[in-house]
Amino acid sequence: MDTRRFRIVNVFTVDGDRLSGNPLCVFEDARGLSSEQMQALARQFNLSETTFVLPSERATAHVRIFTPGFEMPFAGHPTLGTAHVVRALRGGDRVTFEMKAGIVPVTSRGDTWTLQAAKAPLTKPVAASRAELARMVGLPDDAVCDEPLWVNTGAEQLVIPIRSAELVRAARPVPELVIKHGFSDARDEAMAYLWAPDGTVRFFFTQHGAVIEDPATGSACANLGGWFLARGHQLPLQLKLRQGEAVHRPSRLELNVDEQRRVFVTGSVIELGSGSLTL
């Protein structure tokens, strides 16, 4: 019998609300678990992501991130939530994580955590027209107000600028069009990240043929920073993002891009509970 300890945390929480933000399961010690077991455990919990903490010779810890369907090279809310757990286990307000995307530094001020994006942003153009992307999420043809881009600061995503917060809130993805226009070979899934100038954002992704909305997406927040860099935005940049209201999980994220073109994502973390399971 193999007993494993885990913790449940919420990431990008709002004003101390313990049931806000994006939930995450963190396995404290994943030594001895196979990749297949990690994937099965992520499927068992069925959260956006589940993380597994392992020893590292290059960083504070080696962290593997699994959705219910596949392993990710990098993700934002798992990084911040896992840092919160690692601090509880080992102490220290600064950690580094070895991930598939690279070494990711994370720092804290109390229970507010900041990560630096896993790598400098890579961008590429989008094949679909602005009107096609607008129709993909059920919006008028003129809803996309600037150049959409594929952006990768650790996990590739489709970043789509939308004219107004009202339009972002009105978005209703069309699954067959999301799969057609939003598919990424890098992640073997389709997605769309919508953002409005006031900081209202929504992230949609596919899972088993259905389109799901994420409560809070730190990797997409980092990719929005990459979008601003690609579009030549004045630096430094700071933007507060609101996400999750449509799925009744209000979340707050902060994006910062400094004059050295480094991208940072910040959010608060609350531990909700802990337990163990036996394999």
C-alpha positions in Angstrom: 0.0 0.0 0.0 1.4 3.4 -1.0 0.0 6.5 0.9 0.5 9.9 -0.7 -0.1 13.3 0.9 -1.7 16.1 -1.1 -3.0 19.6 -0.5 -5.8 21.6 -2.1 -5.1 25.3 -2.7 -6.9 28.1 -4.5 -4.8 30.4 -6.6 -5.5 34.0 -7.8 -8.0 34.4 -5.0 -9.9 37.6 -4.4 -9.9 39.6 -1.1 -9.4 36.5 1.1 -12.4 34.7 -0.3 -11.4 31.1 0.4 -13.6 29.7 -2.4 -12.4 32.1 -5.1 -9.6 31.6 -7.6 -8.6 28.4 -9.4 -8.3 25.2 -7.5 -5.1 23.0 -7.6 -4.1 19.7 -6.1 -0.4 19.4 -5.1 1.2 16.1 -4.2 3.9 16.8 -1.7 6.3 14.0 -2.6 5.9 12.2 -5.9 9.0 10.1 -5.7 8.3 6.6 -7.0 5.2 7.6 -9.0 5.3 6.8 -12.7 4.1 9.2 -15.3 1.1 7.0 -15.8 0.2 7.1 -12.2 0.5 10.9 -12.1 -1.8 11.2 -15.1 -4.3 8.9 -13.5 -4.2 10.9 -10.3 -4.8 14.1 -12.2 -7.8 12.4 -13.9 -9.0 11.3 -10.5 -9.1 14.8 -9.1 -10.3 16.2 -12.4 -9.1 19.8 -11.6 -7.6 22.1 -14.3 -4.2 20.9 -13.1 -2.6 18.6 -10.5 1.1 19.0 -9.7 3.7 16.6 -8.4 6.8 17.7 -6.4 10.1 15.9 -7.0 13.7 16.4 -6.1 15.9 18.6 -8.4 19.6 19.1 -8.7 19.0 22.4 -10.6 16.3 24.1 -8.5 14.4 24.0 -5.3 12.2 21.3 -6.7 11.2 19.6 -9.9 7.5 20.1 -10.6 5.4 18.2 -13.1 2.0 19.5 -14.1 -0.8 17.4 -15.4 -4.3 18.2 -16.7 -6.8 15.4 -16.6 -5.7 14.6 -20.2 -2.0 15.4 -20.6 1.2 16.8 -19.1 2.0 20.5 -19.5 5.4 22.1 -19.8 4.4 25.2 -17.7 1.2 26.7 -16.2 0.7 29.7 -14.0 -1.7 28.9 -11.3 0.0 25.5 -10.7 3.4 27.2 -10.3 2.1 29.7 -7.7 0.1 27.2 -5.8 2.9 24.7 -5.7 5.3 27.4 -4.4 2.9 28.0 -1.6 2.9 24.3 -0.6 6.7 24.0 -1.0 7.2 27.0 1.4 4.9 25.3 3.9 7.0 22.1 3.7 10.5 23.7 3.6 10.3 27.4 4.4 11.6 30.3 2.4 9.9 33.0 0.4 11.9 32.4 -2.8 11.9 29.1 -4.7 12.9 27.9 -8.2 11.1 25.2 -10.1 12.6 22.9 -12.7 9.8 22.4 -15.3 9.7 21.1 -18.8 9.6 24.7 -20.1 12.8 25.7 -18.0 13.7 27.0 -14.6 10.9 29.2 -13.2 11.7 31.6 -10.2 8.9 32.3 -7.8 8.9 34.8 -4.9 6.3 35.8 -2.2 5.1 38.7 -0.2 3.0 37.0 2.5 0.6 34.8 0.6 0.9 36.8 -2.6 3.2 35.0 -5.1 4.9 36.2 -8.2 6.4 34.1 -11.0 8.7 35.1 -13.8 7.6 33.7 -17.2 9.5 30.5 -18.1 11.1 31.9 -21.2 11.1 35.0 -23.4 8.0 35.1 -25.5 7.8 33.5 -28.9 5.0 34.7 -31.2 3.6 33.7 -34.6 0.7 34.9 -36.7 -2.8 33.5 -36.7 -4.1 31.9 -39.9 -7.7 32.7 -39.3 -9.0 36.3 -40.0 -10.2 38.6 -37.3 -13.8 38.0 -38.4 -13.4 34.2 -38.2 -12.0 34.4 -34.7 -14.8 36.7 -33.6 -17.4 34.1 -35.0 -15.4 31.4 -33.2 -16.4 32.9 -29.9 -19.9 34.0 -31.0 -19.2 37.7 -31.4 -19.7 40.3 -34.2 -17.2 40.3 -37.0 -15.7 43.6 -35.8 -15.2 42.4 -32.1 -11.4 41.7 -32.6 -9.7 45.2 -32.2 -6.0 44.4 -32.8 -3.8 41.7 -34.1 -4.4 38.3 -32.6 -1.2 36.2 -32.0 -0.1 32.8 -30.9 2.2 33.5 -27.9 4.4 31.2 -26.0 6.2 32.1 -22.7 6.1 28.5 -21.6 2.8 27.2 -22.9 1.5 28.3 -26.4 -1.9 30.0 -26.5 -4.0 32.1 -28.8 -4.3 35.7 -27.6 -7.2 37.6 -29.0 -7.8 41.3 -28.2 -11.5 42.2 -27.9 -12.9 45.8 -28.2 -14.8 45.9 -24.9 -15.4 44.1 -21.6 -19.1 43.7 -22.6 -18.1 41.7 -25.6 -15.7 39.5 -23.6 -18.5 38.8 -21.2 -20.9 38.1 -24.1 -18.6 35.5 -25.8 -20.1 32.1 -26.4 -17.6 29.7 -28.0 -18.6 27.6 -31.0 -16.9 24.2 -30.3 -16.3 23.2 -33.9 -14.9 26.6 -34.7 -12.6 26.6 -31.6 -11.2 23.3 -32.7 -10.8 24.6 -36.3 -9.1 27.9 -35.6 -7.8 27.6 -32.0 -5.9 24.3 -32.3 -2.3 24.2 -31.1 0.1 21.4 -32.1 2.3 22.5 -29.3 -0.4 21.6 -26.7 -2.6 19.1 -28.7 -5.7 21.1 -27.7 -7.7 24.1 -28.9 -8.1 27.3 -26.9 -8.8 31.0 -27.0 -7.8 33.8 -24.6 -9.9 36.9 -24.9 -9.0 40.1 -23.2 -10.4 43.6 -23.2 -8.5 46.9 -22.5 -10.0 47.2 -19.0 -8.5 43.9 -17.9 -11.5 41.6 -18.3 -10.3 38.3 -19.6 -11.7 34.8 -20.3 -9.9 31.6 -21.3 -11.6 28.7 -23.1 -10.0 25.3 -23.9 -11.1 22.0 -25.2 -11.3 18.8 -23.2 -12.7 15.5 -24.6 -14.4 17.5 -27.4 -16.1 20.0 -25.1 -15.2 23.6 -24.6 -14.4 24.5 -20.9 -13.8 27.8 -19.3 -10.9 28.3 -16.9 -11.4 30.3 -13.8 -7.9 31.8 -13.8 -5.1 31.3 -16.3 -1.6 32.4 -15.2 0.2 31.1 -18.3 -2.2 33.1 -20.5 -1.6 36.2 -18.4 2.1 35.8 -19.1 1.4 35.3 -22.8 -0.6 38.5 -22.7 2.6 40.2 -21.6 4.3 38.6 -24.6 1.6 40.0 -26.8 2.2 43.5 -25.5 5.9 43.1 -26.2 5.3 41.8 -29.7 3.0 44.8 -30.4 5.7 47.3 -29.1 3.8 48.5 -26.1 5.4 51.2 -23.9 7.3 49.7 -20.9 7.0 49.2 -18.0 3.5 47.8 -18.1 1.2 46.9 -15.3 -2.3 45.5 -15.7 -4.8 44.0 -13.3 -6.9 41.2 -14.8 -10.4 40.0 -13.8 -11.3 36.4 -14.7 -13.7 33.6 -13.6 -16.9 35.5 -13.0 -18.7 33.5 -15.7 -18.0 30.2 -14.0 -18.7 31.7 -10.5 -15.0 31.5 -9.5 -13.9 35.2 -9.4 -10.2 35.5 -9.8 -7.6 38.4 -9.8 -4.3 38.3 -11.6 -1.6 41.0 -12.0 0.6 41.3 -15.1 3.9 43.2 -15.0 6.4 43.7 -17.8 9.5 45.5 -16.8 11.8 47.7 -18.9 14.1 44.6 -19.3 11.2 42.9 -21.1 10.7 40.4 -18.3 7.2 39.1 -17.8 5.8 38.6 -14.2 2.5 37.2 -13.0 1.2 37.7 -9.5 -1.7 36.3 -7.5 -2.8 35.3 -4.0 -2.9 31.7 -2.7 -5.0 30.1 0.0 -4.6 26.6 1.3 -8.1 25.0 1.5 -7.4 21.6 2.9 -5.1 18.5 2.9 -5.3 14.8 2.9 -3.9 11.5 1.8 -4.8 8.7 -0.5 -3.7 5.1 -0.8 -2.7 3.5 -4.1 
